Amino acid sequence: MNEESLLHSFREEMQTASSSSFPTFVDSFANLWDYEFGSLEGLPSDINEIVGHRAVEYDLYE
């Protein structure tokens, strides 16, 4: 899977995700990205911010 394809899919799905499914959707994306590319480094700033907010919710970092 290439980065641009995954990012495009995430942005498309983000627009239709409900408020209740959005957190799970972000978690799934982060797990897939980490699995495919070895880390969460290199995420575009808009997506990095969304993933970062989820990490803060889990107390993974401040």
One Martini backbone bead per residue (centre of mass of N, CA, C, O) as a GRO file, in nm:
protein
   62
    1MET     BB    1   0.098   0.035   0.022
    2ASN     BB    2   0.053   0.366  -0.026
    3GLU     BB    3   0.048   0.668   0.118
    4GLU     BB    4  -0.150   0.828  -0.064
    5SER     BB    5  -0.380   0.623  -0.053
    6LEU     BB    6  -0.422   0.624   0.254
    7LEU     BB    7  -0.470   0.928   0.286
    8HIS     BB    8  -0.711   0.950   0.100
    9SER     BB    9  -0.894   0.752   0.250
   10PHE     BB   10  -0.897   0.898   0.519
   11ARG     BB   11  -1.017   1.168   0.420
   12GLU     BB   12  -1.277   1.048   0.311
   13GLU     BB   13  -1.377   0.900   0.573
   14MET     BB   14  -1.375   1.145   0.765
   15GLN     BB   15  -1.634   1.282   0.633
   16THR     BB   16  -1.834   1.013   0.718
   17ALA     BB   17  -1.786   0.996   1.003
   18SER     BB   18  -1.894   0.946   1.298
   19SER     BB   19  -1.863   1.037   1.621
   20SER     BB   20  -1.853   0.732   1.722
   21SER     BB   21  -1.641   0.622   1.487
   22PHE     BB   22  -1.389   0.806   1.473
   23PRO     BB   23  -1.190   0.690   1.685
   24THR     BB   24  -1.164   0.410   1.552
   25PHE     BB   25  -1.068   0.513   1.281
   26VAL     BB   26  -0.805   0.642   1.380
   27ASP     BB   27  -0.683   0.392   1.510
   28SER     BB   28  -0.674   0.220   1.253
   29PHE     BB   29  -0.496   0.403   1.088
   30ALA     BB   30  -0.250   0.407   1.281
   31ASN     BB   31  -0.201   0.104   1.274
   32LEU     BB   32  -0.160   0.076   0.969
   33TRP     BB   33   0.068   0.277   0.933
   34ASP     BB   34   0.264   0.141   1.128
   35TYR     BB   35   0.272  -0.130   0.981
   36GLU     BB   36   0.356  -0.028   0.690
   37PHE     BB   37   0.594   0.212   0.802
   38GLY     BB   38   0.693   0.173   1.132
   39SER     BB   39   0.548   0.459   1.180
   40LEU     BB   40   0.426   0.802   1.245
   41GLU     BB   41   0.610   0.913   1.065
   42GLY     BB   42   0.521   1.145   0.804
   43LEU     BB   43   0.278   1.285   0.868
   44PRO     BB   44   0.067   1.498   0.804
   45SER     BB   45  -0.031   1.758   0.994
   46ASP     BB   46  -0.339   1.706   0.997
   47ILE     BB   47  -0.315   1.403   1.083
   48ASN     BB   48  -0.125   1.428   1.322
   49GLU     BB   49  -0.325   1.586   1.497
   50ILE     BB   50  -0.544   1.369   1.519
   51VAL     BB   51  -0.365   1.144   1.634
   52GLY     BB   52  -0.262   1.309   1.876
   53HIS     BB   53  -0.534   1.339   2.022
   54ARG     BB   54  -0.566   1.036   2.076
   55ALA     BB   55  -0.310   1.000   2.245
   56VAL     BB   56  -0.398   1.191   2.470
   57GLU     BB   57  -0.653   1.031   2.552
   58TYR     BB   58  -0.443   0.781   2.630
   59ASP     BB   59  -0.181   0.898   2.765
   60LEU     BB   60   0.086   0.886   2.569
   61TYR     BB   61   0.083   1.207   2.541
   62GLU     BB   62   0.129   1.579   2.563
   0.00000   0.00000   0.00000
